[in-house]
Amino acid sequence: MASFSACSPLELPHKFSLKVAYQGVPGAYSELAARTACPGCFTLPCRTLSGAVLAVESGEADRAVLPVESTMDGTALRNYDLLLRHDVRVAREITLFVRYCLLAMPGVRKAGLRRVMSHPVALAHCGRALDRLGVDREPVEDTAGAVRLLSTRRMFDAAAIASARAGEIYGLDVIDEGVQDEAWNTTRFLIVSRDGEVGVGARAPKKTSMVVAHAGDNAMVMLRRVLSAFASRGVNLTKLEVVGGDGGVVVRKGRRLRAFARVMVVDFEGSVEEEENVREAVKEVEGSAAFVRVLGCYASDRTVYNLE
Ligand SMILES: O=C(O)C(=O)C[C@]1(C(=O)O)C=C[C@@H](O)C=C1
């Protein structure tokens, strides 16, 4: 059972402050995740998520924050793709309770709104509230960026969906809160570094994240193989999601151009670096998959951090 915390840090402040890259501007949920996971860190705002990961790869930053799943949407495969394309490792995980606010310039009322801006994920999470308001939805790069835009352009016909913290930073009022479709809404972030690390909680139970791809098999065959490799060795799975539809092959003028794989994202208890049965399970999956990548072994943290 996950525990629920008002805001207890994952680790003590680092002796030397870490620089943590994230996509967005101050007040974005990714920045709140960085500050909660690495208290006392310097944060490095980046325009894109790949920019944040590149900052780690190039040594400009020590860590980057990636939102990878939410209770309302499941796995964000596009962000796992970044982990596959860059030379970084998962160093830890952090889950935030996300309670979206509707923010507007002082004096603006809901009845006067014509449009609402936010990150596309936040707009999707608040679909019912937006339907009730009957407003246009305008996607922007991050939730706090929407708040900053409204504030700098002094927009009086628009609102933003973001954290209360973003409202405080850019001087907007909260005109509604808890506007997400589901009351229980959490986002899980992975913190990546160049080398990965188990971190200060070295005695905490470990977990491992892995991506598996099969080009030809159907989902059932693939599932059975992965489940049996772990179950037969008593290794507990904490996440298993099949993403990418049916896979398929692109054929042009009778020539097979490219095979698309179906991808599975698997998290399991234990460390591939320290436990023989875990290593063997991964080896068995590797024997039948088209592609396996271990993204990192790190301290398991099942706390849901509530920053309200
Ligand atoms: O835009 C932000 O504030 C982000 O940190 C990004 C992000 C996401 O990509 O899921 C993170 C958490 C919220 O669920 C909404 C948006």
Ligand as a Chemical Component Dictionary entry (heavy atoms), coordinates in Angstrom:
data_LIG
# 
_chem_comp.id                   LIG 
_chem_comp.type                 NON-POLYMER 
_chem_comp.pdbx_formal_charge   0 
_chem_comp.three_letter_code    LIG 
# 
loop_
_chem_comp_atom.comp_id 
_chem_comp_atom.atom_id 
_chem_comp_atom.alt_atom_id 
_chem_comp_atom.type_symbol 
_chem_comp_atom.charge 
_chem_comp_atom.model_Cartn_x 
_chem_comp_atom.model_Cartn_y 
_chem_comp_atom.model_Cartn_z 
_chem_comp_atom.pdbx_ordinal 
LIG O1  O1  O 0 3.494 20.936 -17.408 1  
LIG C1  C1  C 0 3.924 20.578 -16.290 2  
LIG O2  O2  O 0 3.760 21.243 -15.255 3  
LIG C2  C2  C 0 4.649 19.303 -16.189 4  
LIG O3  O3  O 0 5.433 19.122 -15.269 5  
LIG C3  C3  C 0 4.352 18.215 -17.192 6  
LIG C4  C4  C 0 3.214 17.264 -16.772 7  
LIG C5  C5  C 0 3.183 16.003 -17.730 8  
LIG O4  O4  O 0 3.840 15.980 -18.744 9  
LIG O5  O5  O 0 2.447 15.077 -17.384 10 
LIG C6  C6  C 0 3.422 16.777 -15.404 11 
LIG C7  C7  C 0 2.433 16.587 -14.523 12 
LIG C8  C8  C 0 1.041 16.985 -14.770 13 
LIG O6  O6  O 0 0.300 15.797 -14.859 14 
LIG C9  C9  C 0 0.883 17.721 -16.054 15 
LIG C10 C10 C 0 1.897 17.931 -16.919 16 
# 
loop_
_chem_comp_bond.comp_id 
_chem_comp_bond.atom_id_1 
_chem_comp_bond.atom_id_2 
_chem_comp_bond.value_order 
_chem_comp_bond.pdbx_ordinal 
LIG O1 C1  DOUB 1  
LIG C1 O2  SING 2  
LIG C1 C2  SING 3  
LIG C2 O3  DOUB 4  
LIG C2 C3  SING 5  
LIG C3 C4  SING 6  
LIG C4 C5  SING 7  
LIG C4 C6  SING 8  
LIG C4 C10 SING 9  
LIG C5 O4  DOUB 10 
LIG C5 O5  SING 11 
LIG C6 C7  DOUB 12 
LIG C7 C8  SING 13 
LIG C8 O6  SING 14 
LIG C8 C9  SING 15 
LIG C9 C10 DOUB 16 
# 
